[in-house]
Amino acid sequence: MRTQVVIVGAGPAGLLLSHLLGLQGIDSVLVERQTAEYVQARIRAGVLEAGTVELLRSVGLGDRLDVEGMEHRGIHLQWPGERHHLDFVDLVGRSVTIYGQTEVTKDLMVAREKAGRPAYYSASDVAPHDVTGSPYVTFVDADGAERRVDADVVVGCDGFHGPSRSSIPDAQVRERDYPFAWLGVLADVAPSADELIYAWHPDGFAMHSMRSPRVSRFYLQVAPDEDIERWSDDRIWTALSTRLAFSGWTLETGTITEKSVLPMRSFVSTPMRHGNLYLAGDAAHIVPPTGAKGLNLAVADVALLARALTASFGGNDELVDAYSETALRRVWRCTHFSWWMTSMLHRHGDDFDAQLQLSQLRRTVTSVPAATELAENYAGLPL
């Protein structure tokens, strides 16, 4: 098979890149090691930056988002005895929207089916070849047949463990592991707050989020090696009620439908290009979820890359030559913001560190410049 761009990985990054390229008349083929059902069901991010929302609307993917997405003006920051609201719209003129990654993926899959572009799911033995010359990707399809796709460009959207990242020789990986993890919980209960609550507590961080008017999402700081079997539903609700407690406010409880432990880490791989192989999304970087940057950063990557490849196929290589350097500037900015939010809100170290964290929280909610810095980063830099 011959195409212009072969995209390894059919998560939101790969699907969106293919969609953006297709709008410019550029052909692509998607190759994904998981099943379509698995990709669609993955529960990940839920907060979309203003720029992400604007992009999805502008490329015909906003119909369901506009109906089901929940626009939030800001977030609540909390510590024992205090809860403060930061209004992003007042501070920087931009809001965020709650719309789960699963829903974004559904919209992208529907758009791809309508466009009739080829996608291979349940592919095994996926490997890029000759990426500095005439690139191609080989794999075994779901029926066991060996396949080869020749292309002008290969784009790796296949995550940290995919074959694309390891195909860049001498790639420098900078990473940081955090001494805690999140216990994530999905529950069939209406949200108990109008917007997200980020809570610092002596027992550890807690977060109240939501996925819809009927489904809530919660997180608890736990140890990286936490045994999830030790967390009964009753223990989870007790911990959430304790860490999110605030005078005059009640946490509503319901049936827990999903729970998992998410280790916290940062990693950035540089460069994000080698010859005709480009990296985007989790193949190039991972950030802790505290700053809600993961999915949005992947969207920023592919928006930049789609413009660059479109120009390159038109004979102008200026943007593709600058892709890695340009993308990494945003990556490091978002990595720093995610590290800062994580370091400020998670209990670690001793009581001295705790007082430093509380001092930073007080500064953030009482200083307009400090609040504006958080709002500008959280609501998202322009794409």
Residue, then its C-alpha position, 0 to 999 in steps of 0.5 A: m500500500r502507498t500513502q502520503v502519511v502513515i500514522v502509528g497509533a490511533g488514539p486522539a492524537g493520531l485520529l485528529l492528525s489524520h482528520l486535519l490532514g484529510l481536510q487538506g487533501i493529504d492521504s493517511v493510513l492509521v496503524e494501531r496495536q489495540t482494538a478500536e473498542y479498547v481505544q474508544a473506551r480508554i478513560r483519560a483526560g476530561v478537561l479541554e483548553a479553550g484552544t482545543v475546543e476552538l480547533l475541534r469546532s473549526v474542523g467540524l468536530g464540535d456538534r456533540l461537544d457543544v451539546e454535551g460539553m460543560e464549560h467551566r469558568g475556572i477551578h476551586l483551590q482548597w486547603p483545610g478551612e478554606r476554598h477559593h474560586l479562580d475565575f479564568v474568564d475574568l483573569v485571562g478571558r478564556s474558559v475550559t470545557i469538561y468533555g472526556q477523552t472517550e467522547v473526543t475519540k468517539d467523535l474522531m472515529v465517526a468522522r474517520e468512518k464518514a471520510g472512509r480513510p483506512a485504519y488497521y486495528s489489532a496490528s502486531d509487530v509494528a515497525p517503522h523502516d528507513v525513516t531517513g530515506s524512503p520510509y515505510v511501516t510493516f505490521v501484521d494485521a488482525d487477520g494475521a497477514e503481513r502488511r507494508v505501507d510505503a509513505d513520504v512521512v511516518v508519524g508516531c502517535d503510539g505512546f511511550h512504549g510504542p516502536s516510533r520513539s525507539s526508532i530515533p537514535d540517540a534520543q535524549v529522554r529527560e524524566r522525573d518520577y514522583p513519590f506518589a500516585w493517583l487513585g482514580v475513581l469514576a462514580d455514577v453520581a451527580p457532581s457535588a460542585d459546579e467546577l473542579i476542586y483541587a484540595w491540599h490536605p495533610d492526608g494527601f491531595a484530593m480532586h473532585s472532577m466530573r465527566s457529565p451531569r450524572v457522572s463524577r470523577f475523583y482522585l486521591q493521592v496514594a503511594p505509587d505501589e498502592d494495592i488497589e484491593r485495599w481500597s473498598d468503596d467505603r474507604i474511598w468515600t471516607a477519604l474523599s469526604t475527609r480530604l474535600a471537607f468544607s463547612g456547609w458543603t456535602l460530598e454526594t456519594g454513589t456507585i463506583t464503576e471504575k477505579s485504578v492507580l495512576p503513577m505520576r511521572s514526567f518525561v520528555s524525549t528530544p528531538m521530536r523528529h528524525g528524518n521523515l519520522y515525527l513524534a507527537g503526543d505521548a510518544a514524545h512527552i508525558v506530564p502528570p495530570t494535575g495541570a490537565k495538559g496531556l490531551n491538550l498538549a497532544v492536540a497542540d502537537v498535531a495541530l502544529l504538525a498538520r500545518a507543517l506537513t501541509a506546507s511541506f507537501g506544497g513545497n515549503d519545508e520551513l515549518v517541518d524543519a522547525y517542528s521539533e524546536t517549536a513543539l518542544r517550547r510548548v512541551w517544556r512550558c506545559t511540563h513546568f506548569s504540570w510539575w508546579m501544580t503537582s508540587m504545590l498540591h501533593r503532600h510530600g516531605d515534612d511539615f516545612d514543605a507543607q508550610l511552603q505549599l500552603s504559602q504558595l496556595r495563599r499567594t495564588v488566591t490572593s495575588v492577581p498576577a499569581a492567579t493570572e499565571l495559573a489561569e493563563n497556563y491552565a486555560g491554555l496558550p494559543l495554538 
